[in-house]
Amino acid sequence: MNDCYIGEAKTVLDNAKLVDKSGEIYCPILMFVSDGKQVSANWIQYQKEFAERNNAKIIQLNCGHYVHYYESDCISEEIMRIINKNII
């Protein structure tokens, strides 16, 4: 450990305390997922369970596992739509 690590850890803890005092924060969760190509069936089920527990929106893309590689334009457009919707 050095002073840099210790200082960074203290800052992270201070920030966590500040966030905790701020109350509940809403942040939409978008899950960009494969339509099932290159993933196992239980992986899809785990995604659905996570989405239900966290009020997340699943966006199923017609591609394999590396959705960011195949559908980056679609992903960035949806993110920008959500940002603009929640800012304006």
KEKE-3310 file (N, C-alpha, C; in steps of 0.2 Angstrom, whole numbers, plus 5000, padded with zeros to 4 digits):
npx = (5004:5002:5002:4994:4985:4979:4973:4964:4956:4950:4943:4934:4926:4921:4913:4904:4897:4891:4883:4874:4868:4860:4848:4836:4841:4836:4840:4839:4839:4846:4846:4856:4854:4858:4848:4848:4857:4873:4873:4869:4854:4851:4857:4850:4838:4843:4846:4833:4827:4836:4832:4818:4819:4826:4819:4823:4825:4824:4832:4832:4843:4845:4857:4873:4882:4892:4886:4889:4898:4891:4879:4881:4877:4863:4863:4869:4860:4848:4852:4855:4842:4835:4843:4840:4826:4825:4832:4826)
npy = (4994:5011:5029:5034:5024:5023:5036:5036:5025:5031:5042:5035:5029:5040:5046:5036:5037:5050:5047:5038:5047:5054:5049:5039:5034:5035:5025:5020:5003:4996:4981:4974:4961:4945:4936:4923:4916:4908:4908:4900:4891:4893:4905:4914:4913:4918:4931:4936:4934:4943:4955:4956:4957:4969:4979:4981:4984:4973:4972:4963:4958:4954:4944:4937:4932:4943:4957:4970:4971:4967:4975:4989:5002:5002:5000:5012:5021:5018:5020:5034:5039:5036:5044:5057:5057:5056:5068:5079)
npz = (5000:4997:4999:4989:4985:4998:4999:4988:4991:5003:4997:4989:4999:5006:4995:4994:5006:5004:4993:4999:5008:5000:4996:4988:4971:4955:4941:4925:4919:4906:4896:4885:4875:4867:4855:4858:4851:4852:4866:4881:4887:4900:4903:4897:4904:4917:4914:4912:4925:4932:4926:4930:4944:4946:4939:4926:4908:4895:4880:4866:4854:4837:4836:4839:4854:4857:4857:4857:4847:4835:4835:4838:4834:4835:4849:4854:4849:4856:4869:4869:4866:4878:4887:4882:4884:4898:4902:4897)
capx = (5000:5005:4998:4990:4980:4975:4969:4959:4951:4946:4939:4928:4922:4918:4908:4898:4893:4888:4877:4869:4864:4856:4842:4835:4842:4833:4844:4836:4844:4845:4850:4856:4856:4858:4842:4849:4863:4879:4872:4865:4847:4851:4860:4844:4834:4846:4844:4826:4827:4839:4828:4812:4821:4829:4815:4827:4822:4828:4832:4834:4845:4846:4864:4876:4884:4895:4881:4892:4901:4886:4874:4884:4873:4857:4864:4870:4854:4844:4855:4854:4835:4834:4846:4836:4820:4826:4834:4821)
capy = (5000:5018:5035:5035:5019:5024:5042:5034:5021:5036:5046:5031:5028:5047:5046:5031:5040:5055:5044:5035:5052:5058:5046:5034:5036:5031:5025:5015:4998:4993:4975:4973:4954:4941:4933:4916:4913:4908:4908:4894:4893:4895:4912:4918:4913:4922:4938:4937:4934:4949:4960:4956:4959:4976:4983:4982:4983:4969:4973:4958:4959:4948:4943:4932:4935:4950:4962:4977:4971:4967:4980:4995:5008:5001:5001:5019:5025:5017:5024:5041:5040:5035:5049:5062:5056:5058:5074:5084)
capz = (5000:4997:5000:4983:4986:5004:4997:4983:4995:5007:4993:4987:5005:5006:4990:4995:5011:5001:4989:5004:5011:4995:4995:4982:4965:4949:4935:4921:4917:4899:4895:4878:4875:4861:4855:4860:4847:4855:4873:4884:4889:4907:4903:4895:4910:4922:4912:4913:4932:4935:4924:4934:4951:4945:4935:4920:4902:4891:4873:4863:4848:4832:4835:4844:4861:4857:4855:4856:4840:4830:4835:4842:4832:4839:4856:4856:4848:4862:4875:4868:4867:4885:4890:4880:4887:4905:4903:4894)
cpx = (5004:5000:4993:4984:4975:4970:4963:4954:4947:4941:4933:4923:4918:4912:4902:4894:4889:4882:4872:4865:4859:4849:4842:4837:4839:4838:4841:4841:4842:4849:4850:4859:4855:4851:4843:4855:4869:4879:4868:4858:4847:4853:4854:4839:4837:4845:4837:4824:4830:4835:4822:4814:4823:4825:4819:4823:4827:4827:4836:4837:4846:4853:4867:4878:4888:4891:4884:4896:4896:4881:4875:4879:4866:4858:4865:4864:4849:4846:4854:4846:4833:4837:4842:4829:4820:4829:4829:4814)
cpy = (5006:5023:5036:5030:5021:5031:5040:5030:5026:5040:5041:5030:5035:5048:5042:5034:5046:5053:5042:5041:5055:5055:5041:5037:5032:5031:5019:5010:4995:4987:4973:4965:4951:4938:4925:4913:4914:4909:4902:4896:4895:4903:4916:4919:4918:4929:4940:4938:4941:4955:4961:4959:4966:4980:4985:4981:4979:4971:4968:4959:4953:4947:4938:4936:4941:4955:4968:4977:4971:4973:4987:5001:5007:5002:5008:5023:5024:5021:5031:5043:5040:5042:5056:5062:5058:5064:5080:5084)
cpz = (5000:4998:4995:4984:4992:5002:4993:4987:5000:5003:4991:4993:5006:5001:4991:5001:5008:4997:4994:5007:5006:4994:4989:4975:4960:4943:4931:4919:4910:4898:4888:4877:4868:4861:4856:4856:4852:4863:4875:4886:4896:4907:4901:4901:4916:4920:4913:4921:4935:4933:4928:4941:4951:4941:4928:4913:4897:4883:4869:4856:4844:4831:4840:4850:4861:4854:4853:4849:4834:4829:4839:4840:4835:4846:4858:4854:4854:4868:4875:4869:4874:4889:4889:4884:4895:4907:4902:4898)
residu = (MET:ASN:ASP:CYS:TYR:ILE:GLY:GLU:ALA:LYS:THR:VAL:LEU:ASP:ASN:ALA:LYS:LEU:VAL:ASP:LYS:SER:GLY:GLU:ILE:TYR:CYS:PRO:ILE:LEU:MET:PHE:VAL:SER:ASP:GLY:LYS:GLN:VAL:SER:ALA:ASN:TRP:ILE:GLN:TYR:GLN:LYS:GLU:PHE:ALA:GLU:ARG:ASN:ASN:ALA:LYS:ILE:ILE:GLN:LEU:ASN:CYS:GLY:HIS:TYR:VAL:HIS:TYR:TYR:GLU:SER:ASP:CYS:ILE:SER:GLU:GLU:ILE:MET:ARG:ILE:ILE:ASN:LYS:ASN:ILE:ILE)
# end
